[in-house]
Amino acid sequence: MEQLLEILKQLHPDVDFALEEDLIGDGILDSLDIVTLITEINCTFDVSIPAEEIIPENFASADAILALIERLDEE
């Protein structure tokens, strides 16, 4: 989780991502942030996020993003 929070902090240093529960709905992450985040996740966690997994539910919170990473890592 710490690595993920560091990646998120690089995008928006002023946001407490550990507490936020609706990053997309609250307008914290936009489409450019998602593209950057996916690239960083691919490099850091060595997982590939397929297009069908790029849905708001998977990027709603740090917990949701981590769950996506863990699920993809198991596949």
C-alpha positions, -999 to +999 in steps of 0.1 A: +000+000+000+029+024+008+042+023-028+007+029-042+002+059-018+035+073-029+025+071-066-008+088-058+009+115-037+031+123-067-001+131-087-017+153-060+005+160-029-023+178-012-047+149-010-048+123+018-054+092-004-056+069+025-089+086+035-105+094+002-133+070-009-144+085-043-114+097-062-132+097-095-166+110-083-150+138-063-130+149-092-096+142-076-084+119-104-091+129-140-084+109-172-048+121-175-042+111-138-055+076-146-032+072-176-002+083-155-013+061-126-017+030-149+018+036-163+033+039-128+014+008-116+027-012-146+063-002-138+062-004-100+040-036-095+048-054-128+012-059-137-006-049-169-041-033-165-063-044-194-087-019-210-117-036-196-104-031-160-102+007-165-135+015-149-143+040-121-150+013-095-114+001-098-100+036-092-124+049-066-100+047-037-065+036-028-080+004-014-099-003-047-067+003-067-047-020-045-074-047-048-071-044-086-033-047-085-035-077-062-062-094-083-042-088-115-010-100-098-027-134-091-038-139-127 
